[in-house]
Amino acid sequence: MRLVFIGPPGSGKGTQCKRLLAYLGVPHLSTGEMLRDAKSRGESVGTLAEQYMTRGQLVPDPIVMKLVGMRLLQPDCAQGYLFDGFPRTLNQARSLDQFLAELQAPLNLVLELQADDSELMRRMLYRATFEKRADDTPETIARRIEVYKQQTAPLIDYYRDRNLLISVNSMQETDVVATEIKRAVDSVRSSWSS
């Protein structure tokens, strides 16, 4: 199963991602971890990416795609993987689709977690207090939600148009959300065998 997990900050991606990884038994792919790993191994792409990160800039898409491509060619990704937090933009989504088309291994599913802004704000303020995150103020949280809407939300229509998107209401109880996600995964799996 090759899938992408998207949703605004505070929608429960971290919690649901852990549950889904345990259910699927596939690698968890995070571009942040890929960047740190490439840097620690002294790979040129990691060193190049670090130059952007230390200046507080986003790593350009071609560098991110090179890292993603290298990671997808690793043997543990042969049976599938779960992207969490990637792609973030339409350009990244198109580049990923092109790379996967060359591998003849397109995405199977994109899961979107939905929640309204007031619930996202409530959850993130609670988490900030609980985890003692002084930098998670209402202003910074609102900014993160807005960045999601501008940069990542367009992926919803992009993947919906490709019949890959299944949306789940993440304002329900955690176990209910997990059950709906598993149901979505199982429905996609069963369509392969029919």
N, C-alpha and C positions, 0 to 999 in steps of 0.2 A: 504494500500500500504506500503510495507516494502522495503525501498531502501537505497542505498549507493550513496553518491556524492563524486567523486574523481576528482582531477585535480591538476596541479602544482600551487605553490604560484603565485598569480597574474592573474590566469585564470578567475577570476570572481566568484568563489564559494560563497563567502559571499553575494554578490549582488543577485545572482541567487537562492541561498538557501532561502533567505528571501522571494522572490517572490513565490518560489515553496511551502514553508511552508504555506503561505497564501492561495494558490490554493488548497492544499491537506487537510489542517486542521489537521495535525498530529504533534506529538511532535518532537522537534528538539533535537537530541541526540549528545552531544559533550562529549568526554571522559574527556576533561579538566574540564568542568562544573561538571561532575559526581564526579571527584576526589575532587574538591573543596567542593562540597555539602556533600560528605561522611565525609570529614575532619570537616566541620562546625557542623555536627550532632554528631561528636565524635565517629563515627563507627570505629571499629578496622581496617578495610580495608583502610579507609581514613587516619588513623594515620600511618599505614604501608607505604602507598603510599607517604605520606609527607616526610618520612625519605629519600626516593630516590630523590624526587623533590628538597628538600633543599640542597642536595649535587650536584645538577645539573645533575643528572643521569636520564635516562629513567626509567619509572616505568615498572617492568617486566611484560611480557604478562599474566602470571597467575593472577596477581593482577588486571590488566586492565580487563581481561575477567570476573573475579568475580564481579567487579563493573558493567560491561555491563550486565551480567546475572541478577543481582539484579534489574537493571533498566528496563530490558525488561519484567520482571514479574509484573511490576506496571500496574494497570488497564488502565491508559491512553495510553498504548502501544498496547492494544488489537486490535485496528483498524488499526494499522500501525505506522510507524515512519520514520524519515529521519536521517541517520547517516551522519555526516559531519566531515571529518578528521579521520574516523575510518572505516574499518581497515587501518592501515598504512603499514603492512607487510604481506607477504604470510602466515606466522605462525598465525597471528591474523585472517586473512581471513578464514583459515582452522578451527581454533578454533570456530569462529563465526558460520560457516556453521554446524559444529558438534552440537553446542548448539541449533541452530535453527532447526536442524533435530530432536533433542530430543523433541522439542516443537511441531513438525510437522507444522512449520510455516516458510518455507524457504524465502529467499529474492525474491522479484518480479522483481527488476530492479537495475542495477548499471549504473549511469549516469557519463560519463567522459567528462570533459571540456578540449578541446584541444587548445593550442596556441603555437606558436614557441617561442624559447628562447629570441629572440630580442624583441618581443612584450611583453613578461613577464617582461623582464628587464626594458623596457620603462615604463610600467604601474607601476611597483613597485617603480621605482625612482620618478615618478610623485607623487605617493601616499606618499612616504617618505617626499617629499618637502611639499606637501599639508597638511599632518597630522603632520609635524614637527617631523618625526622619524629620529633622528640623527644616530641611530644604523643600519638603512637600507642603507648600502653603496653598491656600485657595487660588492664588494668582498663578503659581507655577503649574498646578494641576489643570486649571482652565486652559493655560497655554498648551500643555501636552495634549489635551482633548482637541483643541483647535488644530494643532499640527496634524493629529491623526485624521481629522475631517478633511483637511486640505490635501495631504499627501497620500494617505492610505485608503480612505473611504472610497475613492474612485475605483479601487480594485474590486469592490463588491459588484458593480455593474460589469466590469471586465470579465470576471469569472462567471457571473450569472449568464452572460451572453454565450459563454462556452459550455453551459450546462454542467458546471463543476461545483457550483456554490450550494451549500446547505446552511441555512441560518438557524441558530438556536437562541432562544430567549434566556439569557444568563441571569435574569432577575429572579429566577426560580431558585428553589433549594438546590444546594450543590449536588446532592445525589440525583435529583431529577434532571439537572443539566447533564450530568455524566451519563445517565441512562439514555437521554435523547441523542447524545453524541455517539454512543456505542450503537444505537439503532441506525443512525445515519451511516456509520462505517459499515455495519453489517449489510445494509441495503445496497451499498455500492459493491461490496464483496460478492453478494449473491447475484448481482447483475453480470458479473464476469462469468459465473459458472452456468448461466442460463443462455 
